Amino acid sequence: MIQEETVIIHKLQKHLKQSYQDMADAMIGGAIDNMEKYKYMMGQAHAYLKISQEISNLLEPKEPKNDIERSENVVDFERP
C-alpha cells in the first residue's frame, strides 16, 4: 500500500512540474494579451509551485518529530 501511495505522489509531483512548465512556455510564447490573463496565469504558476513545495515538505520534514530530539538542538536563553 505504501508503495502505491509513493507512486501516486511522485506522479502528482511530475504532473505539477509539467503544468508549471507548460504555463511558463505559454507565457513566454505570447499567450498573454491582457493584464487579467497575465495575473491569472501567474496565480496558476504560483499555485503549482506552492503545492509542489508543500508535498516536498511533507515527504521530507525538516524539523524533528518529537520534543526529545528538539530539546537537544535548542538553546534555551533564560532571563536573569
N, CA, C and O atoms as CSV, one atom per row, in Angstrom:
chain,resi,resn,atom,element,x,y,z
A,1,MET,N,N,0.824,-1.189,0.000
A,1,MET,CA,C,0.000,0.000,0.000
A,1,MET,C,C,0.871,1.256,0.000
A,1,MET,O,O,0.586,2.196,-0.741
A,2,ILE,N,N,1.922,1.290,0.812
A,2,ILE,CA,C,2.793,2.459,0.870
A,2,ILE,C,C,3.473,2.677,-0.479
A,2,ILE,O,O,3.648,3.818,-0.908
A,3,GLN,N,N,3.848,1.616,-1.135
A,3,GLN,CA,C,4.490,1.698,-2.454
A,3,GLN,C,C,3.563,2.406,-3.445
A,3,GLN,O,O,4.011,3.270,-4.199
A,4,GLU,N,N,2.275,2.047,-3.449
A,4,GLU,CA,C,1.313,2.658,-4.348
A,4,GLU,C,C,1.144,4.140,-4.053
A,4,GLU,O,O,1.053,4.952,-4.974
A,5,GLU,N,N,1.103,4.496,-2.773
A,5,GLU,CA,C,0.970,5.903,-2.389
A,5,GLU,C,C,2.168,6.709,-2.858
A,5,GLU,O,O,2.012,7.835,-3.329
A,6,THR,N,N,3.348,6.151,-2.738
A,6,THR,CA,C,4.559,6.832,-3.183
A,6,THR,C,C,4.527,7.065,-4.689
A,6,THR,O,O,4.905,8.136,-5.165
A,7,VAL,N,N,4.079,6.070,-5.431
A,7,VAL,CA,C,3.981,6.195,-6.887
A,7,VAL,C,C,2.994,7.310,-7.250
A,7,VAL,O,O,3.269,8.113,-8.142
A,8,ILE,N,N,1.861,7.362,-6.571
A,8,ILE,CA,C,0.859,8.394,-6.837
A,8,ILE,C,C,1.419,9.774,-6.530
A,8,ILE,O,O,1.230,10.710,-7.307
A,9,ILE,N,N,2.100,9.903,-5.413
A,9,ILE,CA,C,2.676,11.198,-5.031
A,9,ILE,C,C,3.703,11.653,-6.052
A,9,ILE,O,O,3.722,12.824,-6.431
A,10,HIS,N,N,4.554,10.747,-6.499
A,10,HIS,CA,C,5.562,11.122,-7.494
A,10,HIS,C,C,4.939,11.476,-8.837
A,10,HIS,O,O,5.428,12.365,-9.534
A,11,LYS,N,N,3.861,10.783,-9.206
A,11,LYS,CA,C,3.144,11.136,-10.434
A,11,LYS,C,C,2.518,12.521,-10.312
A,11,LYS,O,O,2.532,13.307,-11.259
A,12,LEU,N,N,1.970,12.807,-9.139
A,12,LEU,CA,C,1.378,14.125,-8.898
A,12,LEU,C,C,2.440,15.217,-8.987
A,12,LEU,O,O,2.208,16.263,-9.592
A,13,GLN,N,N,3.602,14.975,-8.387
A,13,GLN,CA,C,4.691,15.949,-8.466
A,13,GLN,C,C,5.123,16.167,-9.916
A,13,GLN,O,O,5.369,17.300,-10.328
A,14,LYS,N,N,5.214,15.101,-10.674
A,14,LYS,CA,C,5.606,15.200,-12.076
A,14,LYS,C,C,4.561,16.005,-12.865
A,14,LYS,O,O,4.910,16.838,-13.701
A,15,HIS,N,N,3.286,15.744,-12.589
A,15,HIS,CA,C,2.212,16.471,-13.260
A,15,HIS,C,C,2.255,17.960,-12.916
A,15,HIS,O,O,2.087,18.805,-13.795
A,16,LEU,N,N,2.479,18.280,-11.655
A,16,LEU,CA,C,2.572,19.683,-11.239
A,16,LEU,C,C,3.742,20.381,-11.926
A,16,LEU,O,O,3.614,21.514,-12.389
A,17,LYS,N,N,4.870,19.704,-11.987
A,17,LYS,CA,C,6.049,20.276,-12.631
A,17,LYS,C,C,5.783,20.518,-14.120
A,17,LYS,O,O,6.162,21.559,-14.657
A,18,GLN,N,N,5.132,19.558,-14.785
A,18,GLN,CA,C,4.822,19.713,-16.203
A,18,GLN,C,C,3.813,20.837,-16.424
A,18,GLN,O,O,3.938,21.603,-17.379
A,19,SER,N,N,2.821,20.939,-15.552
A,19,SER,CA,C,1.827,22.006,-15.665
A,19,SER,C,C,2.486,23.376,-15.505
A,19,SER,O,O,2.164,24.320,-16.226
A,20,TYR,N,N,3.408,23.470,-14.556
A,20,TYR,CA,C,4.144,24.720,-14.350
A,20,TYR,C,C,4.966,25.059,-15.597
A,20,TYR,O,O,4.982,26.208,-16.040
A,21,GLN,N,N,5.640,24.067,-16.152
A,21,GLN,CA,C,6.459,24.295,-17.348
A,21,GLN,C,C,5.590,24.703,-18.531
A,21,GLN,O,O,5.953,25.600,-19.292
A,22,ASP,N,N,4.448,24.048,-18.686
A,22,ASP,CA,C,3.522,24.413,-19.759
A,22,ASP,C,C,3.042,25.849,-19.610
A,22,ASP,O,O,2.937,26.581,-20.594
A,23,MET,N,N,2.752,26.249,-18.377
A,23,MET,CA,C,2.315,27.627,-18.112
A,23,MET,C,C,3.424,28.610,-18.465
A,23,MET,O,O,3.168,29.635,-19.097
A,24,ALA,N,N,4.647,28.306,-18.062
A,24,ALA,CA,C,5.780,29.185,-18.375
A,24,ALA,C,C,5.987,29.278,-19.883
A,24,ALA,O,O,6.221,30.365,-20.411
A,25,ASP,N,N,5.905,28.154,-20.575
A,25,ASP,CA,C,6.072,28.149,-22.026
A,25,ASP,C,C,4.996,28.994,-22.715
A,25,ASP,O,O,5.282,29.731,-23.658
A,26,ALA,N,N,3.762,28.878,-22.234
A,26,ALA,CA,C,2.665,29.656,-22.808
A,26,ALA,C,C,2.880,31.149,-22.591
A,26,ALA,O,O,2.632,31.961,-23.482
A,27,MET,N,N,3.347,31.499,-21.390
A,27,MET,CA,C,3.575,32.914,-21.089
A,27,MET,C,C,4.715,33.469,-21.933
A,27,MET,O,O,4.624,34.580,-22.455
A,28,ILE,N,N,5.767,32.709,-22.062
A,28,ILE,CA,C,6.912,33.149,-22.863
A,28,ILE,C,C,6.550,33.189,-24.346
A,28,ILE,O,O,7.034,34.042,-25.089
A,29,GLY,N,N,5.697,32.263,-24.765
A,29,GLY,CA,C,5.315,32.157,-26.170
A,29,GLY,C,C,4.322,33.208,-26.633
A,29,GLY,O,O,3.955,33.229,-27.808
A,30,GLY,N,N,3.881,34.076,-25.740
A,30,GLY,CA,C,2.995,35.161,-26.155
A,30,GLY,C,C,1.525,34.886,-25.958
A,30,GLY,O,O,0.700,35.508,-26.628
A,31,ALA,N,N,1.163,33.992,-25.078
A,31,ALA,CA,C,-0.243,33.675,-24.844
A,31,ALA,C,C,-0.955,34.770,-24.045
A,31,ALA,O,O,-2.170,34.711,-23.854
A,32,ILE,N,N,-0.209,35.751,-23.585
A,32,ILE,CA,C,-0.786,36.811,-22.758
A,32,ILE,C,C,-1.101,38.014,-23.636
A,32,ILE,O,O,-0.221,38.572,-24.291
A,33,ASP,N,N,-2.378,38.404,-23.638
A,33,ASP,CA,C,-2.751,39.578,-24.426
A,33,ASP,C,C,-3.390,40.677,-23.582
A,33,ASP,O,O,-3.739,41.740,-24.094
A,34,ASN,N,N,-3.540,40.407,-22.271
A,34,ASN,CA,C,-4.027,41.458,-21.373
A,34,ASN,C,C,-3.572,41.181,-19.945
A,34,ASN,O,O,-3.113,40.085,-19.623
A,35,MET,N,N,-3.708,42.183,-19.109
A,35,MET,CA,C,-3.213,42.092,-17.733
A,35,MET,C,C,-3.996,41.063,-16.910
A,35,MET,O,O,-3.417,40.400,-16.050
A,36,GLU,N,N,-5.285,40.923,-17.158
A,36,GLU,CA,C,-6.081,39.949,-16.410
A,36,GLU,C,C,-5.603,38.533,-16.684
A,36,GLU,O,O,-5.499,37.722,-15.764
A,37,LYS,N,N,-5.315,38.237,-17.924
A,37,LYS,CA,C,-4.817,36.912,-18.283
A,37,LYS,C,C,-3.441,36.679,-17.665
A,37,LYS,O,O,-3.143,35.573,-17.215
A,38,TYR,N,N,-2.596,37.719,-17.640
A,38,TYR,CA,C,-1.273,37.629,-17.031
A,38,TYR,C,C,-1.402,37.288,-15.542
A,38,TYR,O,O,-0.734,36.381,-15.046
A,39,LYS,N,N,-2.262,38.019,-14.842
A,39,LYS,CA,C,-2.445,37.783,-13.409
A,39,LYS,C,C,-2.991,36.375,-13.142
A,39,LYS,O,O,-2.567,35.704,-12.201
A,40,TYR,N,N,-3.921,35.944,-13.969
A,40,TYR,CA,C,-4.484,34.609,-13.819
A,40,TYR,C,C,-3.414,33.540,-14.001
A,40,TYR,O,O,-3.316,32.611,-13.200
A,41,MET,N,N,-2.618,33.672,-15.051
A,41,MET,CA,C,-1.579,32.682,-15.330
A,41,MET,C,C,-0.493,32.698,-14.265
A,41,MET,O,O,0.027,31.647,-13.891
A,42,MET,N,N,-0.152,33.874,-13.779
A,42,MET,CA,C,0.831,33.960,-12.691
A,42,MET,C,C,0.290,33.292,-11.432
A,42,MET,O,O,1.033,32.613,-10.723
A,43,GLY,N,N,-0.986,33.478,-11.151
A,43,GLY,CA,C,-1.612,32.833,-9.997
A,43,GLY,C,C,-1.565,31.310,-10.113
A,43,GLY,O,O,-1.289,30.610,-9.138
A,44,GLN,N,N,-1.837,30.809,-11.319
A,44,GLN,CA,C,-1.759,29.362,-11.530
A,44,GLN,C,C,-0.333,28.862,-11.326
A,44,GLN,O,O,-0.114,27.840,-10.675
A,45,ALA,N,N,0.627,29.581,-11.881
A,45,ALA,CA,C,2.028,29.175,-11.751
A,45,ALA,C,C,2.452,29.149,-10.281
A,45,ALA,O,O,3.121,28.215,-9.841
A,46,HIS,N,N,2.063,30.170,-9.531
A,46,HIS,CA,C,2.402,30.204,-8.104
A,46,HIS,C,C,1.728,29.054,-7.351
A,46,HIS,O,O,2.321,28.467,-6.445
A,47,ALA,N,N,0.505,28.741,-7.725
A,47,ALA,CA,C,-0.202,27.633,-7.071
A,47,ALA,C,C,0.509,26.307,-7.334
A,47,ALA,O,O,0.660,25.494,-6.422
A,48,TYR,N,N,0.946,26.082,-8.576
A,48,TYR,CA,C,1.671,24.850,-8.892
A,48,TYR,C,C,2.938,24.741,-8.044
A,48,TYR,O,O,3.242,23.678,-7.504
A,49,LEU,N,N,3.669,25.841,-7.933
A,49,LEU,CA,C,4.901,25.829,-7.142
A,49,LEU,C,C,4.622,25.598,-5.660
A,49,LEU,O,O,5.325,24.832,-5.002
A,50,LYS,N,N,3.599,26.260,-5.143
A,50,LYS,CA,C,3.270,26.148,-3.722
A,50,LYS,C,C,2.854,24.716,-3.371
A,50,LYS,O,O,3.308,24.163,-2.369
A,51,ILE,N,N,2.005,24.128,-4.184
A,51,ILE,CA,C,1.550,22.752,-3.929
A,51,ILE,C,C,2.725,21.786,-4.003
A,51,ILE,O,O,2.861,20.893,-3.166
A,52,SER,N,N,3.559,21.971,-4.999
A,52,SER,CA,C,4.726,21.107,-5.155
A,52,SER,C,C,5.661,21.216,-3.944
A,52,SER,O,O,6.188,20.212,-3.464
A,53,GLN,N,N,5.856,22.434,-3.463
A,53,GLN,CA,C,6.722,22.647,-2.302
A,53,GLN,C,C,6.124,22.008,-1.046
A,53,GLN,O,O,6.846,21.408,-0.249
A,54,GLU,N,N,4.823,22.135,-0.873
A,54,GLU,CA,C,4.171,21.541,0.294
A,54,GLU,C,C,4.277,20.024,0.276
A,54,GLU,O,O,4.485,19.405,1.319
A,55,ILE,N,N,4.136,19.421,-0.896
A,55,ILE,CA,C,4.294,17.965,-0.998
A,55,ILE,C,C,5.718,17.573,-0.619
A,55,ILE,O,O,5.922,16.611,0.122
A,56,SER,N,N,6.704,18.314,-1.125
A,56,SER,CA,C,8.103,18.032,-0.782
A,56,SER,C,C,8.341,18.159,0.714
A,56,SER,O,O,9.039,17.338,1.309
A,57,ASN,N,N,7.759,19.188,1.322
A,57,ASN,CA,C,7.919,19.388,2.760
A,57,ASN,C,C,7.305,18.236,3.558
A,57,ASN,O,O,7.856,17.826,4.580
A,58,LEU,N,N,6.185,17.724,3.102
A,58,LEU,CA,C,5.552,16.606,3.797
A,58,LEU,C,C,6.360,15.325,3.658
A,58,LEU,O,O,6.404,14.509,4.579
A,59,LEU,N,N,6.998,15.149,2.507
A,59,LEU,CA,C,7.790,13.943,2.283
A,59,LEU,C,C,9.117,13.968,3.030
A,59,LEU,O,O,9.618,12.920,3.437
A,60,GLU,N,N,9.687,15.150,3.211
A,60,GLU,CA,C,10.979,15.286,3.872
A,60,GLU,C,C,10.903,16.363,4.941
A,60,GLU,O,O,11.358,17.486,4.721
A,61,PRO,N,N,10.335,16.036,6.095
A,61,PRO,CA,C,10.213,17.042,7.155
A,61,PRO,C,C,11.584,17.548,7.599
A,61,PRO,O,O,12.531,16.775,7.740
A,62,LYS,N,N,11.671,18.842,7.814
A,62,LYS,CA,C,12.934,19.475,8.196
A,62,LYS,C,C,13.121,19.540,9.714
A,62,LYS,O,O,14.245,19.691,10.194
A,63,GLU,N,N,12.029,19.426,10.468
A,63,GLU,CA,C,12.103,19.537,11.919
A,63,GLU,C,C,12.008,18.164,12.577
A,63,GLU,O,O,11.411,17.245,12.015
A,64,PRO,N,N,12.590,18.021,13.756
A,64,PRO,CA,C,12.467,16.757,14.494
A,64,PRO,C,C,11.007,16.456,14.800
A,64,PRO,O,O,10.194,17.368,14.946
A,65,LYS,N,N,10.679,15.161,14.898
A,65,LYS,CA,C,9.295,14.755,15.093
A,65,LYS,C,C,8.845,14.794,16.548
A,65,LYS,O,O,7.652,14.919,16.821
A,66,ASN,N,N,9.785,14.689,17.485
A,66,ASN,CA,C,9.345,14.691,18.878
A,66,ASN,C,C,10.144,15.706,19.694
A,66,ASN,O,O,11.172,16.211,19.243
A,67,ASP,N,N,9.656,15.997,20.902
A,67,ASP,CA,C,10.276,17.016,21.750
A,67,ASP,C,C,11.650,16.614,22.265
A,67,ASP,O,O,12.474,17.486,22.539
A,68,ILE,N,N,11.920,15.330,22.403
A,68,ILE,CA,C,13.221,14.889,22.897
A,68,ILE,C,C,14.313,15.295,21.907
A,68,ILE,O,O,15.331,15.862,22.304
A,69,GLU,N,N,14.107,15.009,20.627
A,69,GLU,CA,C,15.090,15.397,19.613
A,69,GLU,C,C,15.232,16.910,19.548
A,69,GLU,O,O,16.341,17.433,19.430
A,70,ARG,N,N,14.104,17.612,19.626
A,70,ARG,CA,C,14.113,19.057,19.521
A,70,ARG,C,C,14.875,19.687,20.685
A,70,ARG,O,O,15.619,20.646,20.483
A,71,SER,N,N,14.703,19.164,21.896
A,71,SER,CA,C,15.341,19.762,23.060
A,71,SER,C,C,16.865,19.655,22.991
A,71,SER,O,O,17.561,20.473,23.594
A,72,GLU,N,N,17.384,18.690,22.290
A,72,GLU,CA,C,18.828,18.560,22.149
A,72,GLU,C,C,19.414,19.600,21.213
A,72,GLU,O,O,20.601,19.916,21.294
A,73,ASN,N,N,18.593,20.129,20.333
A,73,ASN,CA,C,19.070,21.075,19.333
A,73,ASN,C,C,18.706,22.525,19.623
A,73,ASN,O,O,19.066,23.417,18.855
A,74,VAL,N,N,17.998,22.770,20.720
A,74,VAL,CA,C,17.539,24.115,21.044
A,74,VAL,C,C,18.312,24.643,22.243
A,74,VAL,O,O,18.479,23.956,23.250
A,75,VAL,N,N,18.777,25.878,22.110
A,75,VAL,CA,C,19.454,26.525,23.222
A,75,VAL,C,C,18.424,27.408,23.933
A,75,VAL,O,O,17.772,28.237,23.299
A,76,ASP,N,N,18.282,27.232,25.227
A,76,ASP,CA,C,17.317,27.990,25.995
A,76,ASP,C,C,18.012,29.168,26.666
A,76,ASP,O,O,18.882,28.982,27.517
A,77,PHE,N,N,17.627,30.372,26.282
A,77,PHE,CA,C,18.194,31.575,26.868
A,77,PHE,C,C,17.264,32.066,27.950
A,77,PHE,O,O,16.257,32.716,27.671
A,78,GLU,N,N,17.604,31.752,29.190
A,78,GLU,CA,C,16.767,32.162,30.312
A,78,GLU,C,C,17.134,33.584,30.701
A,78,GLU,O,O,18.298,33.983,30.666
A,79,ARG,N,N,16.116,34.328,31.067
A,79,ARG,CA,C,16.361,35.713,31.513
A,79,ARG,C,C,16.676,35.709,32.993
A,79,ARG,O,O,16.053,34.979,33.763
A,80,PRO,N,N,17.655,36.534,33.403
A,80,PRO,CA,C,18.022,36.567,34.837
A,80,PRO,C,C,16.965,37.199,35.707
A,80,PRO,O,O,17.139,37.292,36.922
